[in-house]
């Protein structure tokens, strides 16, 4: 008989860390075979004509200091999902190596747990019976997810108005360098500076929107810090910051079903 593989039968390891709070995982690859036509031949002749496509993405609750935030740099990582069939309890896996982080996004809102979405591009092996080469830390971080009540923000808008949601994202553009003789790149370059975006939703008490004509010549900017704290607020378990963040988008919203609010986007860079 066949046995279902449910979430309780799976463990996710990335960069040697057993991750806690994972809510979804997706690994996919494509082998771009195309039919190649030639004079005097009507047969189907298929060859790989493009770069291989290999991607990993997963979502998690933030439950402590994030061991993957440092992968926004040049380091590569591997990982896998280990799972077992309850009828045939031998462990199987879907894994990858030479993965590079391309997108890291933290999201939080009142009434929700803080989540982080992470995307990787893979430039080597991906599939069954593949795993990273890092030493494995097999002890999971205790599942103690962060809530909106445990988040502190130093934004000017939070002083006399109410920030009810935010997201913080880093994009890492990877440029693979290929040479003759291999489907995999010789090396991978990280394009710097890295753009960071912070989006806030602010319910208005006395906030006054900036005038766009003023912002053209005198951009509004500030240093932003977001801290995820422990339950009693005595310690920061994970922090995010963006220096000299410039306001690049302001959206005023009003309706019969919600309080007046503005959605603000700040942009900065990591050099």
N, C-alpha and C positions, 0 to 999 in steps of 0.2 A: 504494500500500500504506500501511497505517496503521503508525505507529511508537509504541512505548511511551514514556511519559515517566517516567523513574526518578529516584531521589533525586539522582543526579549531574547531572541536567539542570535543577536548580532552585536558586535563590538567594532568600533571605528578607531583606528590608529592613524595619526598623521604626525609626521616628523618624530616618530618614536613615542608620542604621547597618546595614552588611552583617553579619548575625549568623553567628557560628561555632557549631558544635555542635548545630544544630537537629535534633531527632529526629522531630518531627511538627508539622503545622500544620493548623488547621481554621478555615475561614471559612464562615459560613452566615447566611442571612437568610430571613425569612418575610414574605409580603405577606398580611395577614389579611382576605382577601375573605370576606364572608358573604352568603348569600342574604337579601334583605329582602322580606318578604311585605307585601302591602297589599290592602285591600278592592277587589274587582272585578278582580283581576289574578292570573292563574295562571302568568305567565311567570317565568322565572328572571332576577332582577334582583340583580346582585352589586355590593356596594360595600365599600370599606375602612372598617371600623367601629372599629378599635383602633389602637394605636400600632404602628409597624413594629418588628420584632425583627431586630437585627443584632448578631452576635457574632463575635469572633476569639479563638482560643486556640492556644497552641503550647507545646512542651516543648523544653528545651535542656540540654546539658551546660554547667556553669560552666567557662569557659576563661580567665577574667580578670575585671577590673573590669567590672561589669555596667552598661552605659549606660542600661538601662531602669528601674533602681531608683528614679531620681528622678521617674518618672512616677506615683508614689504620691501626688503633690501635685495641683495644679490644672491642670497642663499637659495639652493634648491632643496626639495624635500620629497619624500616618498610616503606611502601609506597604504592601508588596505582596510576592507571590511571583512571581518571573519564571521562566518555564520555556520550553523550546523542544522542538519535535518533531524527532526526528533525521532524518526523511524530508523534512520541510519546515522548515528551520532558522530560520524567523522567530520572534522572541521574542514570547511572549504573557504575560499576567499576570492575577492575581486580587489586587485591592487594596482599600484602604479609606482614608478620611480622617475627621477628627474622631472618633478613637477615644480612649476614656478607660479607663485601667487600673482594673480592679475587684478583681483577686485576684493576689497574688504569693506563691509558695510555693517555698521551697528545701528539698530533702530530701537527706540523706546517711546512709550506713550502711557499716559495715565490709564490705569486699569489693565495694563498688559505687562508681561515679562519682557525683559530686555533680550533682544536676539541679535545674532551676527550671522550674516551671509558671506560665504567665502568661495571664490572661484579660482581654479588652477588651470593652467595649460600644461600639457605633458609633452615632453620631447624625447621620450624613450619608451620603455615597456609599459603596457597597460593591459589588464585582463586577468584571467584566472591564474592562480599560483604565482603571482608577482607581489612583492612587498618592498617597502623601503629598506635601505641599508642601515638606518639609524638604530642605535641601541634602544630597546623597548622599555618604557616605564609603564609597568602593568598595574599601577595603582591609580584608580580614577579619582578625580577631584570630587569631593562630596557635592551632592546635588543640592545647592543652595542658591537658586536663581535670584538675580537682581530685579528689583521692582522699581517703579518710578519714584516711590517714596524714599529710595536709597540713593538717588542721583542728585548731585549738586552741579549747577552751571553758573559760571561767572559772567554770563552775557549781560550787557547793559539793559537789555529789554526785560530781564528777569527781576529788576529791582522794584519796579512798581506795576508790572504787568505779569501775566501768568503764562509761562511756557508749558504747553500741555503735550508736546511731542517733539522729537528731534530724530534726525539720522546723521551719521558721520561716516563718510566714505573716502577711501583712498584707492586710486586707480594706478596700477603698475603696468605700463606698456612694455612688453617684452619684444625684442627684435632678434629672432633667431638668425644665425649666420651659417649658411649651408656651403658645403664644398662637394666636389665630385666624389662619388664612391660610397655615399651613405644616405639613407632616408632620414637620419637624425642630424640636427645641426651640430656643427663643430663647437660652437659656444653660443651663449645667449646674453645679449646686452640689455641692461635695464635703462630705459630712456628717462633721464632726469631733466628738470625737477619733477617730483611726483605731485599731481594735483590732488587737493583735498577739498571736499565740499561738506558744509554743514548746513542742514535745513532745519528751521524752527517753525513751529506753529505757535503763535502767541495770541491768546485771548486778550483783548484790549481793555485797559482801564484808562490810561492817559497817553498811550503811545501816539506819536505824531510821525507819519510817514515822511521820509526824505523826498525832496523835490528832485526829479531826474536831471533838470538843468544844473542844479547845484552839484550833483554827484559826478557830472561829466568832468568838471575841472577840479573838484575837491572830493575825491572818493571818501566814503565813510568806512573806516576800518577799526578793528579792535582785536585784542588777543582773547581767544576763546579757550576755556578749559572745561572739560566735562569729566567728573569723577564719579565712578560707581563705588559706593561705600558698603561696608558691612551693615548688618541689621541695625545696630545702635548708632551708626554714623561715626564710630571712633577710629575707623581705619579705612583707607582707600584700597580697594582690591584691584581696580583697573582704572587708568586715567587716559584721556585723549585730549590733545591740544592742537591748536592751529594759531600760529603767530601772524600778526599783521593781516588778518583775514579781512577781505574787502566785501562789502555788500554789493552783490551783482544782480539780485532779483528781489522784488517786493510785490506781493500779491495781496490786495485788500479784498476781504470776503465778507458779505453780509447776506443773511437770509432770514426767513421766518422761523426756521427750525434750529438755529444755532446762534451762539453769541458772535458778535463781530470779532473778526480775527484777521491777522496778517500772516502770511507764509513768507519767510525770509530765507534767502540763500546767501551764504558767505563762502568765499573761495580763497584758498591759500595754497602754498606749495611747501614741500619738503625738498631741500636741495641735497 
